[in-house]
Amino acid sequence: MFRIVSAACIVAVFVSARVAHAEPIGYGWTGFGKNISGNSKCANYKANLEVTIDGDSVKGIFVHEGRPERRFEATLGKGSTFKTKDTGGTNRMSVEGVIKEGDSKFEIFGYCLFEGKLTKK
């Protein structure tokens, strides 16, 4: 009897652990930049942003047409916000945003301003 109960407990622990771990959630955006001081071409710059949330981990891939892919990582903080100061590359960019049901958004600021609503995938 002890072996049967022990085996049942082990199975229950594995099943509950699997249910407790949520799957990553993906968000996306495609749009154009906005001009900032000293740059008049941003409105012609099409870009794509993919963001994945896994627990409190935020990982993003930002691709501006004709430029190298940029990646960033951040941690969800108070109010489900995230922020990082650098996406790599020679032109440094800051990334910040919020992940909330029905109101997820971001801002990437550097040589241009990219901002918008993130759409859940």
Beta strands, then each sheet from edge to edge (+ up, - down):
strand 1: 25-32
strand 2: 46-54
strand 3: 57-64
strand 4: 70-75
strand 5: 81-84
strand 6: 94-98
strand 7: 105-109
strand 8: 113-117
strand 9: 119-120
sheet 1: 4+ 3- 2+ 1- 9+
sheet 2: 5+ 6- 7+ 8-
end
